[in-house]
Amino acid sequence: MVETSWALLTLISEIWVIYDLFTYNRSMSALTKLIWIIVVLVLGIIGVVLYYFLGRKR
């Protein structure tokens, strides 16, 4: 049950990052967006946290 909850949380977080990249960070280049998507998909929750603190436009 815990593994399923963790996987669901990771999936929702990754979808949120991709949505955020294409709606709120319009000025970001396509290459930068692609790099962030790869980082988030490879690193999972760690990638989401990195994006939130380093990549998200405030």
N, CA, C, O and CB atoms as a CASP TS submission, in Angstrom:
PFRMAT TS
TARGET T0000
AUTHOR 0000-0000-0000
METHOD Language model
MODEL 1
PARENT N/A
ATOM      1  N   MET     1       0.821  -1.195   0.000  1.00  0.00           N
ATOM      2  CA  MET     1       0.000   0.000   0.000  1.00  0.00           C
ATOM      3  C   MET     1       0.869   1.265   0.000  1.00  0.00           C
ATOM      4  O   MET     1       0.566   2.233  -0.697  1.00  0.00           O
ATOM      5  CB  MET     1      -0.936  -0.005   1.210  1.00  0.00           C
ATOM      6  N   VAL     2       1.933   1.245   0.776  1.00  0.00           N
ATOM      7  CA  VAL     2       2.812   2.410   0.863  1.00  0.00           C
ATOM      8  C   VAL     2       3.495   2.658  -0.478  1.00  0.00           C
ATOM      9  O   VAL     2       3.637   3.804  -0.902  1.00  0.00           O
ATOM     10  CB  VAL     2       3.864   2.216   1.974  1.00  0.00           C
ATOM     11  N   GLU     3       3.919   1.580  -1.148  1.00  0.00           N
ATOM     12  CA  GLU     3       4.575   1.727  -2.444  1.00  0.00           C
ATOM     13  C   GLU     3       3.629   2.344  -3.467  1.00  0.00           C
ATOM     14  O   GLU     3       4.040   3.177  -4.275  1.00  0.00           O
ATOM     15  CB  GLU     3       5.080   0.373  -2.945  1.00  0.00           C
ATOM     16  N   THR     4       2.365   1.936  -3.431  1.00  0.00           N
ATOM     17  CA  THR     4       1.370   2.479  -4.354  1.00  0.00           C
ATOM     18  C   THR     4       1.132   3.952  -4.083  1.00  0.00           C
ATOM     19  O   THR     4       1.022   4.743  -5.019  1.00  0.00           O
ATOM     20  CB  THR     4       0.056   1.705  -4.245  1.00  0.00           C
ATOM     21  N   SER     5       1.051   4.329  -2.827  1.00  0.00           N
ATOM     22  CA  SER     5       0.848   5.732  -2.473  1.00  0.00           C
ATOM     23  C   SER     5       2.039   6.579  -2.911  1.00  0.00           C
ATOM     24  O   SER     5       1.865   7.685  -3.423  1.00  0.00           O
ATOM     25  CB  SER     5       0.622   5.877  -0.962  1.00  0.00           C
ATOM     26  N   TRP     6       3.238   6.063  -2.710  1.00  0.00           N
ATOM     27  CA  TRP     6       4.453   6.786  -3.104  1.00  0.00           C
ATOM     28  C   TRP     6       4.504   6.949  -4.627  1.00  0.00           C
ATOM     29  O   TRP     6       4.844   8.021  -5.127  1.00  0.00           O
ATOM     30  CB  TRP     6       5.720   6.042  -2.599  1.00  0.00           C
ATOM     31  N   ALA     7       4.170   5.898  -5.353  1.00  0.00           N
ATOM     32  CA  ALA     7       4.174   5.957  -6.818  1.00  0.00           C
ATOM     33  C   ALA     7       3.128   6.944  -7.325  1.00  0.00           C
ATOM     34  O   ALA     7       3.385   7.682  -8.276  1.00  0.00           O
ATOM     35  CB  ALA     7       3.916   4.565  -7.415  1.00  0.00           C
ATOM     36  N   LEU     8       1.967   6.965  -6.709  1.00  0.00           N
ATOM     37  CA  LEU     8       0.910   7.895  -7.104  1.00  0.00           C
ATOM     38  C   LEU     8       1.318   9.337  -6.815  1.00  0.00           C
ATOM     39  O   LEU     8       1.077  10.226  -7.631  1.00  0.00           O
ATOM     40  CB  LEU     8      -0.399   7.560  -6.376  1.00  0.00           C
ATOM     41  N   LEU     9       1.926   9.569  -5.671  1.00  0.00           N
ATOM     42  CA  LEU     9       2.412  10.908  -5.329  1.00  0.00           C
ATOM     43  C   LEU     9       3.479  11.369  -6.320  1.00  0.00           C
ATOM     44  O   LEU     9       3.481  12.524  -6.744  1.00  0.00           O
ATOM     45  CB  LEU     9       2.975  10.925  -3.897  1.00  0.00           C
ATOM     46  N   THR    10       4.371  10.474  -6.680  1.00  0.00           N
ATOM     47  CA  THR    10       5.412  10.804  -7.655  1.00  0.00           C
ATOM     48  C   THR    10       4.808  11.135  -9.009  1.00  0.00           C
ATOM     49  O   THR    10       5.198  12.121  -9.634  1.00  0.00           O
ATOM     50  CB  THR    10       6.403   9.646  -7.794  1.00  0.00           C
ATOM     51  N   LEU    11       3.872  10.338  -9.467  1.00  0.00           N
ATOM     52  CA  LEU    11       3.232  10.571 -10.760  1.00  0.00           C
ATOM     53  C   LEU    11       2.495  11.903 -10.794  1.00  0.00           C
ATOM     54  O   LEU    11       2.620  12.654 -11.761  1.00  0.00           O
ATOM     55  CB  LEU    11       2.268   9.440 -11.079  1.00  0.00           C
ATOM     56  N   ILE    12       1.738  12.199  -9.762  1.00  0.00           N
ATOM     57  CA  ILE    12       1.005  13.466  -9.697  1.00  0.00           C
ATOM     58  C   ILE    12       1.977  14.641  -9.670  1.00  0.00           C
ATOM     59  O   ILE    12       1.741  15.657 -10.324  1.00  0.00           O
ATOM     60  CB  ILE    12       0.088  13.502  -8.456  1.00  0.00           C
ATOM     61  N   SER    13       3.056  14.509  -8.925  1.00  0.00           N
ATOM     62  CA  SER    13       4.057  15.580  -8.855  1.00  0.00           C
ATOM     63  C   SER    13       4.723  15.810 -10.204  1.00  0.00           C
ATOM     64  O   SER    13       4.945  16.953 -10.601  1.00  0.00           O
ATOM     65  CB  SER    13       5.116  15.249  -7.804  1.00  0.00           C
ATOM     66  N   GLU    14       5.039  14.737 -10.904  1.00  0.00           N
ATOM     67  CA  GLU    14       5.661  14.871 -12.219  1.00  0.00           C
ATOM     68  C   GLU    14       4.713  15.528 -13.217  1.00  0.00           C
ATOM     69  O   GLU    14       5.135  16.367 -14.013  1.00  0.00           O
ATOM     70  CB  GLU    14       6.102  13.504 -12.738  1.00  0.00           C
ATOM     71  N   ILE    15       3.456  15.158 -13.180  1.00  0.00           N
ATOM     72  CA  ILE    15       2.459  15.784 -14.057  1.00  0.00           C
ATOM     73  C   ILE    15       2.334  17.265 -13.732  1.00  0.00           C
ATOM     74  O   ILE    15       2.218  18.088 -14.639  1.00  0.00           O
ATOM     75  CB  ILE    15       1.085  15.085 -13.917  1.00  0.00           C
ATOM     76  N   TRP    16       2.357  17.613 -12.450  1.00  0.00           N
ATOM     77  CA  TRP    16       2.272  19.023 -12.048  1.00  0.00           C
ATOM     78  C   TRP    16       3.452  19.816 -12.606  1.00  0.00           C
ATOM     79  O   TRP    16       3.269  20.930 -13.097  1.00  0.00           O
ATOM     80  CB  TRP    16       2.230  19.145 -10.509  1.00  0.00           C
ATOM     81  N   VAL    17       4.654  19.256 -12.535  1.00  0.00           N
ATOM     82  CA  VAL    17       5.835  19.963 -13.040  1.00  0.00           C
ATOM     83  C   VAL    17       5.715  20.191 -14.544  1.00  0.00           C
ATOM     84  O   VAL    17       5.995  21.288 -15.026  1.00  0.00           O
ATOM     85  CB  VAL    17       7.122  19.171 -12.719  1.00  0.00           C
ATOM     86  N   ILE    18       5.308  19.179 -15.281  1.00  0.00           N
ATOM     87  CA  ILE    18       5.167  19.333 -16.730  1.00  0.00           C
ATOM     88  C   ILE    18       4.100  20.375 -17.051  1.00  0.00           C
ATOM     89  O   ILE    18       4.292  21.200 -17.945  1.00  0.00           O
ATOM     90  CB  ILE    18       4.813  17.982 -17.388  1.00  0.00           C
ATOM     91  N   TYR    19       2.987  20.348 -16.339  1.00  0.00           N
ATOM     92  CA  TYR    19       1.942  21.355 -16.529  1.00  0.00           C
ATOM     93  C   TYR    19       2.477  22.749 -16.208  1.00  0.00           C
ATOM     94  O   TYR    19       2.229  23.698 -16.951  1.00  0.00           O
ATOM     95  CB  TYR    19       0.717  21.038 -15.648  1.00  0.00           C
ATOM     96  N   ASP    20       3.201  22.868 -15.116  1.00  0.00           N
ATOM     97  CA  ASP    20       3.760  24.155 -14.696  1.00  0.00           C
ATOM     98  C   ASP    20       4.763  24.681 -15.721  1.00  0.00           C
ATOM     99  O   ASP    20       4.804  25.881 -15.993  1.00  0.00           O
ATOM    100  CB  ASP    20       4.432  24.022 -13.323  1.00  0.00           C
ATOM    101  N   LEU    21       5.558  23.801 -16.280  1.00  0.00           N
ATOM    102  CA  LEU    21       6.539  24.207 -17.287  1.00  0.00           C
ATOM    103  C   LEU    21       5.875  24.852 -18.499  1.00  0.00           C
ATOM    104  O   LEU    21       6.373  25.845 -19.030  1.00  0.00           O
ATOM    105  CB  LEU    21       7.364  23.008 -17.730  1.00  0.00           C
ATOM    106  N   PHE    22       4.762  24.293 -18.929  1.00  0.00           N
ATOM    107  CA  PHE    22       4.144  24.775 -20.163  1.00  0.00           C
ATOM    108  C   PHE    22       3.103  25.868 -19.942  1.00  0.00           C
ATOM    109  O   PHE    22       2.653  26.481 -20.910  1.00  0.00           O
ATOM    110  CB  PHE    22       3.507  23.630 -20.881  1.00  0.00           C
ATOM    111  N   THR    23       2.711  26.129 -18.702  1.00  0.00           N
ATOM    112  CA  THR    23       1.723  27.189 -18.468  1.00  0.00           C
ATOM    113  C   THR    23       2.325  28.429 -17.820  1.00  0.00           C
ATOM    114  O   THR    23       1.996  29.545 -18.221  1.00  0.00           O
ATOM    115  CB  THR    23       0.606  26.666 -17.599  1.00  0.00           C
ATOM    116  N   TYR    24       3.187  28.265 -16.843  1.00  0.00           N
ATOM    117  CA  TYR    24       3.693  29.416 -16.099  1.00  0.00           C
ATOM    118  C   TYR    24       5.098  29.842 -16.512  1.00  0.00           C
ATOM    119  O   TYR    24       5.494  30.978 -16.253  1.00  0.00           O
ATOM    120  CB  TYR    24       3.683  29.108 -14.636  1.00  0.00           C
ATOM    121  N   ASN    25       5.842  28.973 -17.134  1.00  0.00           N
ATOM    122  CA  ASN    25       7.211  29.304 -17.543  1.00  0.00           C
ATOM    123  C   ASN    25       7.300  29.430 -19.057  1.00  0.00           C
ATOM    124  O   ASN    25       8.109  28.754 -19.693  1.00  0.00           O
ATOM    125  CB  ASN    25       8.203  28.236 -17.040  1.00  0.00           C
ATOM    126  N   ARG    26       6.488  30.278 -19.624  1.00  0.00           N
ATOM    127  CA  ARG    26       6.466  30.443 -21.082  1.00  0.00           C
ATOM    128  C   ARG    26       7.752  31.053 -21.614  1.00  0.00           C
ATOM    129  O   ARG    26       8.117  30.806 -22.764  1.00  0.00           O
ATOM    130  CB  ARG    26       5.289  31.306 -21.492  1.00  0.00           C
ATOM    131  N   SER    27       8.440  31.835 -20.814  1.00  0.00           N
ATOM    132  CA  SER    27       9.668  32.480 -21.287  1.00  0.00           C
ATOM    133  C   SER    27      10.866  31.528 -21.293  1.00  0.00           C
ATOM    134  O   SER    27      11.905  31.853 -21.866  1.00  0.00           O
ATOM    135  CB  SER    27       9.981  33.687 -20.421  1.00  0.00           C
ATOM    136  N   MET    28      10.737  30.377 -20.673  1.00  0.00           N
ATOM    137  CA  MET    28      11.821  29.401 -20.621  1.00  0.00           C
ATOM    138  C   MET    28      11.988  28.761 -22.006  1.00  0.00           C
ATOM    139  O   MET    28      11.000  28.467 -22.679  1.00  0.00           O
ATOM    140  CB  MET    28      11.539  28.313 -19.534  1.00  0.00           C
ATOM    141  N   SER    29      13.212  28.552 -22.418  1.00  0.00           N
ATOM    142  CA  SER    29      13.462  27.973 -23.745  1.00  0.00           C
ATOM    143  C   SER    29      13.000  26.515 -23.800  1.00  0.00           C
ATOM    144  O   SER    29      12.870  25.848 -22.773  1.00  0.00           O
ATOM    145  CB  SER    29      14.963  28.067 -24.100  1.00  0.00           C
ATOM    146  N   ALA    30      12.758  26.048 -25.005  1.00  0.00           N
ATOM    147  CA  ALA    30      12.297  24.672 -25.200  1.00  0.00           C
ATOM    148  C   ALA    30      13.339  23.665 -24.720  1.00  0.00           C
ATOM    149  O   ALA    30      12.987  22.624 -24.164  1.00  0.00           O
ATOM    150  CB  ALA    30      11.969  24.425 -26.676  1.00  0.00           C
ATOM    151  N   LEU    31      14.607  23.965 -24.931  1.00  0.00           N
ATOM    152  CA  LEU    31      15.669  23.062 -24.485  1.00  0.00           C
ATOM    153  C   LEU    31      15.703  22.965 -22.960  1.00  0.00           C
ATOM    154  O   LEU    31      15.875  21.878 -22.408  1.00  0.00           O
ATOM    155  CB  LEU    31      17.031  23.537 -25.013  1.00  0.00           C
ATOM    156  N   THR    32      15.542  24.085 -22.290  1.00  0.00           N
ATOM    157  CA  THR    32      15.526  24.085 -20.825  1.00  0.00           C
ATOM    158  C   THR    32      14.332  23.295 -20.304  1.00  0.00           C
ATOM    159  O   THR    32      14.458  22.540 -19.339  1.00  0.00           O
ATOM    160  CB  THR    32      15.489  25.527 -20.283  1.00  0.00           C
ATOM    161  N   LYS    33      13.178  23.464 -20.936  1.00  0.00           N
ATOM    162  CA  LYS    33      11.991  22.697 -20.538  1.00  0.00           C
ATOM    163  C   LYS    33      12.235  21.207 -20.712  1.00  0.00           C
ATOM    164  O   LYS    33      11.884  20.408 -19.844  1.00  0.00           O
ATOM    165  CB  LYS    33      10.760  23.131 -21.357  1.00  0.00           C
ATOM    166  N   LEU    34      12.838  20.834 -21.834  1.00  0.00           N
ATOM    167  CA  LEU    34      13.129  19.430 -22.092  1.00  0.00           C
ATOM    168  C   LEU    34      14.080  18.865 -21.041  1.00  0.00           C
ATOM    169  O   LEU    34      13.890  17.746 -20.566  1.00  0.00           O
ATOM    170  CB  LEU    34      13.726  19.259 -23.489  1.00  0.00           C
ATOM    171  N   ILE    35      15.087  19.625 -20.683  1.00  0.00           N
ATOM    172  CA  ILE    35      16.033  19.182 -19.654  1.00  0.00           C
ATOM    173  C   ILE    35      15.319  18.991 -18.322  1.00  0.00           C
ATOM    174  O   ILE    35      15.560  17.997 -17.636  1.00  0.00           O
ATOM    175  CB  ILE    35      17.185  20.196 -19.499  1.00  0.00           C
ATOM    176  N   TRP    36      14.443  19.924 -17.940  1.00  0.00           N
ATOM    177  CA  TRP    36      13.709  19.785 -16.688  1.00  0.00           C
ATOM    178  C   TRP    36      12.795  18.561 -16.710  1.00  0.00           C
ATOM    179  O   TRP    36      12.681  17.855 -15.708  1.00  0.00           O
ATOM    180  CB  TRP    36      12.890  21.044 -16.415  1.00  0.00           C
ATOM    181  N   ILE    37      12.150  18.308 -17.836  1.00  0.00           N
ATOM    182  CA  ILE    37      11.283  17.131 -17.935  1.00  0.00           C
ATOM    183  C   ILE    37      12.102  15.857 -17.751  1.00  0.00           C
ATOM    184  O   ILE    37      11.680  14.950 -17.035  1.00  0.00           O
ATOM    185  CB  ILE    37      10.548  17.104 -19.295  1.00  0.00           C
ATOM    186  N   ILE    38      13.252  15.782 -18.382  1.00  0.00           N
ATOM    187  CA  ILE    38      14.111  14.602 -18.240  1.00  0.00           C
ATOM    188  C   ILE    38      14.584  14.448 -16.797  1.00  0.00           C
ATOM    189  O   ILE    38      14.578  13.342 -16.257  1.00  0.00           O
ATOM    190  CB  ILE    38      15.323  14.698 -19.186  1.00  0.00           C
ATOM    191  N   VAL    39      14.991  15.547 -16.175  1.00  0.00           N
ATOM    192  CA  VAL    39      15.443  15.499 -14.774  1.00  0.00           C
ATOM    193  C   VAL    39      14.326  14.989 -13.874  1.00  0.00           C
ATOM    194  O   VAL    39      14.559  14.137 -13.017  1.00  0.00           O
ATOM    195  CB  VAL    39      15.912  16.896 -14.300  1.00  0.00           C
ATOM    196  N   VAL    40      13.123  15.504 -14.063  1.00  0.00           N
ATOM    197  CA  VAL    40      11.995  15.109 -13.215  1.00  0.00           C
ATOM    198  C   VAL    40      11.630  13.646 -13.444  1.00  0.00           C
ATOM    199  O   VAL    40      11.360  12.924 -12.484  1.00  0.00           O
ATOM    200  CB  VAL    40      10.776  16.007 -13.486  1.00  0.00           C
ATOM    201  N   LEU    41      11.618  13.201 -14.684  1.00  0.00           N
ATOM    202  CA  LEU    41      11.254  11.811 -14.955  1.00  0.00           C
ATOM    203  C   LEU    41      12.316  10.830 -14.472  1.00  0.00           C
ATOM    204  O   LEU    41      11.983   9.725 -14.042  1.00  0.00           O
ATOM    205  CB  LEU    41      11.020  11.617 -16.440  1.00  0.00           C
ATOM    206  N   VAL    42      13.576  11.214 -14.535  1.00  0.00           N
ATOM    207  CA  VAL    42      14.650  10.309 -14.105  1.00  0.00           C
ATOM    208  C   VAL    42      14.791  10.292 -12.583  1.00  0.00           C
ATOM    209  O   VAL    42      14.961   9.229 -11.986  1.00  0.00           O
ATOM    210  CB  VAL    42      15.982  10.720 -14.747  1.00  0.00           C
ATOM    211  N   LEU    43      14.720  11.463 -11.958  1.00  0.00           N
ATOM    212  CA  LEU    43      14.970  11.549 -10.515  1.00  0.00           C
ATOM    213  C   LEU    43      13.712  11.456  -9.656  1.00  0.00           C
ATOM    214  O   LEU    43      13.815  11.319  -8.437  1.00  0.00           O
ATOM    215  CB  LEU    43      15.671  12.830 -10.208  1.00  0.00           C
ATOM    216  N   GLY    44      12.534  11.526 -10.259  1.00  0.00           N
ATOM    217  CA  GLY    44      11.292  11.400  -9.499  1.00  0.00           C
ATOM    218  C   GLY    44      11.081  12.565  -8.548  1.00  0.00           C
ATOM    219  O   GLY    44      11.185  13.727  -8.941  1.00  0.00           O
ATOM    220  N   ILE    45      10.786  12.249  -7.299  1.00  0.00           N
ATOM    221  CA  ILE    45      10.480  13.280  -6.299  1.00  0.00           C
ATOM    222  C   ILE    45      11.658  14.229  -6.105  1.00  0.00           C
ATOM    223  O   ILE    45      11.455  15.426  -5.901  1.00  0.00           O
ATOM    224  CB  ILE    45      10.105  12.630  -4.957  1.00  0.00           C
ATOM    225  N   ILE    46      12.868  13.723  -6.163  1.00  0.00           N
ATOM    226  CA  ILE    46      14.044  14.594  -6.023  1.00  0.00           C
ATOM    227  C   ILE    46      14.074  15.616  -7.152  1.00  0.00           C
ATOM    228  O   ILE    46      14.389  16.783  -6.922  1.00  0.00           O
ATOM    229  CB  ILE    46      15.352  13.761  -6.017  1.00  0.00           C
ATOM    230  N   GLY    47      13.751  15.190  -8.365  1.00  0.00           N
ATOM    231  CA  GLY    47      13.682  16.107  -9.498  1.00  0.00           C
ATOM    232  C   GLY    47      12.597  17.151  -9.331  1.00  0.00           C
ATOM    233  O   GLY    47      12.782  18.310  -9.703  1.00  0.00           O
ATOM    234  N   VAL    48      11.460  16.745  -8.769  1.00  0.00           N
ATOM    235  CA  VAL    48      10.362  17.687  -8.510  1.00  0.00           C
ATOM    236  C   VAL    48      10.808  18.741  -7.506  1.00  0.00           C
ATOM    237  O   VAL    48      10.548  19.929  -7.698  1.00  0.00           O
ATOM    238  CB  VAL    48       9.106  16.943  -7.986  1.00  0.00           C
ATOM    239  N   VAL    49      11.473  18.319  -6.443  1.00  0.00           N
ATOM    240  CA  VAL    49      11.958  19.263  -5.430  1.00  0.00           C
ATOM    241  C   VAL    49      12.999  20.205  -6.035  1.00  0.00           C
ATOM    242  O   VAL    49      12.975  21.407  -5.771  1.00  0.00           O
ATOM    243  CB  VAL    49      12.560  18.503  -4.220  1.00  0.00           C
ATOM    244  N   LEU    50      13.903  19.671  -6.838  1.00  0.00           N
ATOM    245  CA  LEU    50      14.894  20.522  -7.507  1.00  0.00           C
ATOM    246  C   LEU    50      14.213  21.552  -8.402  1.00  0.00           C
ATOM    247  O   LEU    50      14.590  22.724  -8.400  1.00  0.00           O
ATOM    248  CB  LEU    50      15.867  19.665  -8.337  1.00  0.00           C
ATOM    249  N   TYR    51      13.217  21.121  -9.162  1.00  0.00           N
ATOM    250  CA  TYR    51      12.500  22.054 -10.032  1.00  0.00           C
ATOM    251  C   TYR    51      11.811  23.139  -9.210  1.00  0.00           C
ATOM    252  O   TYR    51      11.847  24.315  -9.571  1.00  0.00           O
ATOM    253  CB  TYR    51      11.468  21.304 -10.892  1.00  0.00           C
ATOM    254  N   TYR    52      11.186  22.742  -8.110  1.00  0.00           N
ATOM    255  CA  TYR    52      10.453  23.708  -7.295  1.00  0.00           C
ATOM    256  C   TYR    52      11.387  24.793  -6.754  1.00  0.00           C
ATOM    257  O   TYR    52      11.029  25.971  -6.748  1.00  0.00           O
ATOM    258  CB  TYR    52       9.743  22.994  -6.134  1.00  0.00           C
ATOM    259  N   PHE    53      12.575  24.404  -6.304  1.00  0.00           N
ATOM    260  CA  PHE    53      13.484  25.380  -5.701  1.00  0.00           C
ATOM    261  C   PHE    53      14.412  26.070  -6.706  1.00  0.00           C
ATOM    262  O   PHE    53      14.816  27.210  -6.479  1.00  0.00           O
ATOM    263  CB  PHE    53      14.314  24.704  -4.652  1.00  0.00           C
ATOM    264  N   LEU    54      14.754  25.407  -7.804  1.00  0.00           N
ATOM    265  CA  LEU    54      15.736  25.974  -8.729  1.00  0.00           C
ATOM    266  C   LEU    54      15.153  26.435 -10.064  1.00  0.00           C
ATOM    267  O   LEU    54      15.653  27.392 -10.655  1.00  0.00           O
ATOM    268  CB  LEU    54      16.803  24.967  -8.990  1.00  0.00           C
ATOM    269  N   GLY    55      14.112  25.775 -10.542  1.00  0.00           N
ATOM    270  CA  GLY    55      13.646  26.062 -11.887  1.00  0.00           C
ATOM    271  C   GLY    55      12.357  26.834 -11.995  1.00  0.00           C
ATOM    272  O   GLY    55      12.071  27.427 -13.035  1.00  0.00           O
ATOM    273  N   ARG    56      11.578  26.836 -10.942  1.00  0.00           N
ATOM    274  CA  ARG    56      10.261  27.466 -10.998  1.00  0.00           C
ATOM    275  C   ARG    56      10.383  28.976 -10.931  1.00  0.00           C
ATOM    276  O   ARG    56      11.088  29.528 -10.087  1.00  0.00           O
ATOM    277  CB  ARG    56       9.373  26.960  -9.862  1.00  0.00           C
ATOM    278  N   LYS    57       9.672  29.633 -11.851  1.00  0.00           N
ATOM    279  CA  LYS    57       9.655  31.092 -11.863  1.00  0.00           C
ATOM    280  C   LYS    57       8.790  31.573 -10.706  1.00  0.00           C
ATOM    281  O   LYS    57       7.686  31.072 -10.493  1.00  0.00           O
ATOM    282  CB  LYS    57       9.126  31.642 -13.225  1.00  0.00           C
ATOM    283  N   ARG    58       9.293  32.534  -9.973  1.00  0.00           N
ATOM    284  CA  ARG    58       8.548  33.034  -8.816  1.00  0.00           C
ATOM    285  C   ARG    58       7.825  34.289  -9.156  1.00  0.00           C
ATOM    286  O   ARG    58       7.142  34.858  -8.304  1.00  0.00           O
ATOM    287  CB  ARG    58       9.461  33.275  -7.642  1.00  0.00           C
TER
END
